[in-house]
């Protein structure tokens, strides 16, 4: 809560003064605003012209309400218009989101789509074109980035493990032992190793299912999330399975049967996917014609969207970036729902076993070789001027590395110990 007070003259939202029944009351948060299209509880702290707080009991007699001069709100992100949140871009968060998109972050996930079936891809493409038109109309085409249609996906459940190896370049078997999100939720408690093989068992038992997007699909109070643009610039769409609790049941099953916890908990029953994102641009905030235009489009679309798609299969994806772009997918395993699954060890399939951790490199440990160091040979002279940059950079040693091996057929000759063969003596011709 910011506890920031916003002067009334800056407060918008179309609430009629006559709809605010302020009388002699003891609790300020008991006031309700009710209009034709609004149902909103607010807190009112009346203040005088010099900023002093006026106790509600000091307001004029009942039936003669005094209009407060300021309405404190919980924060800039909570300003409401009707039954939905207004657009409120945060350029700092947009910049942070763009930076994080480019970071290498190895992990494993189970997704729906990426790509979806063609009819659903066509619908997404139309939505993307609509956004393009709005941004181009206001000179903001460069601020909009749309996902490739084959990249759009919805996460069913993240399979990320606790990174025990602390390696950022590989995904080792030890990194796939314990569910990251289960560990986060059960800090200090003993947890069991996750069973990635349950993905194969589940996919064989789960039949294909339908997913719906529409104005009455999400739970009450979340209808504005059918399509929206978040403060950090993600263009997000949401739906639910036609069997409305199916996704939450699947996520609960993975937590109970396989010790794999969904990032947003087992109760999450939503089908969430991103179709694009924004680049930071000051006009996203300052151009009110643009924000009004985009806001009107989103409001209209929330009532008009009515689309479904069938989920016939899922994918397990090992990725190097959380965006799951095609070039960030290290390895995939596609599974058809209700069909036989391959007989494989999931950890063996996805872990980078061929790349050893730093403390397991092979080779010769020079620290274990007993040498008679006399200091009379190998006297290397260094140019102090050439060495100075290394000293200033804090380099205080080196790690020898074997970069090549050459086969030697005769070790003695390399060491200079090959026996000398005397020249042959010609014999006198026979008499």
Phi, psi and omega in degrees: 000129181276338184058024180279135178264129180251121180305145184302326183294343178261000184271120179246169178143352173076028179270123181288140179301325182295342182273002180254098183277089180258119177227207177278100179232159183264331182247122183293330184280005179275352183288135178239140175253122182229121178228190182297324184237014187230146170214099192218125174270131181229162175247134183239128174239097181298139178227149178279178183294336179265009177092359181284146179283135179256123178294137185300330179294342181276353178292156184307170185302158179309141181090351178236073184294144177255128182283123178291153183271338182224150177239106176288135178244165184287339179161166184297335180280352186253008177297132184245147171228113183065230184253023183214162178281139177286157174298134182210080184286140177244106186298326178296317179290325178296317178296318179297318178298317179297321178295316182294331179300329185269354181285143174283127182211096184285140178191186183222139182210159177246119188234158170254140181084206181065046014259165171275178177293160192299319183296324179287324175298321178297320178295315179299319179300321178294317177300318179297320178295323178297319177295319179302317181297317181295313181294319179294324181299333181249019176069027183242027182302324182287346181273356184247129175236125182254142178290148168295143185299330179282350180268340184292128183210163174237126180286127174278311176198136178284137180252021183295136178257168175290126184281081182290332183283341185060022177268140178257351185256347181219162176243102186268162180306323181292342178279353182244027182269315186237134180298126182300314186283333174290321178294320179296323183279341185237044181301135179082356180251150178285130179236158180268157177294145180282150182250093181295337179296343179295335176303318181290317179297314182297316184297329179286329183273330184280126177275156176306150183217163181257149177237136181244147169234130181179172186294336182244020181275314181285163180297158180302135181093355181238012183298333180289353181263005174304317173211131182199169173240120185284162179303332178268010168093016177270133175268108192244143172232149182223148173211193176216160174296151179300323166278095197305331182260006186300312184297322178292325178293321178297315181294324176293321180298317180296324180290318183282315187272334187233003181058037178241117184259135175290143184306321183259016175090162184289342181280349183292118181246018186262152178254105193244130176211156183248135180248355179176180179207170183251149169263149181297131179206125183306330182292341176300332181260319189275336183274092183291331176297320178296309183296324177294320180296312181293321180297318179295321179296314181297319179300316180292316182295328180298334179267339186260339181298129177204087187217152180223161173214153181256133179261103180265344182200171179226170178227138167264124186236126168268124189233160175252347174220142185293346180289340180059034171298160184303320182281357177256004179266111184282322181200145182229151171226113182267132183233128175274134181288139179074013182237159179303140179257155179295151177268094183220160170269116187296323179292315177299324184290320188256341183282147179271075184288335185290339181257116185277153176294159185304325183277007180238015179296145176275194179106198183255127176273104184295340179288342182263002181266124179276115182242145173267094185275107181262343177076010183259351181234161179064035181283098185268130178261129179249142174283115182307324180294326180284331182278334186306317179302326179291321179295319181292333179278357178087014178284119183239018178177187179213160178239104180299144179222131177283119184253354180191154178233135178237129181288134179242123183277334183222101182294325183300321182292326178292324181274359181076022184249011182293127182298140180277136180260118182297148179296145181289144180262121180297139181268149179288144180297146181294143179278000000 
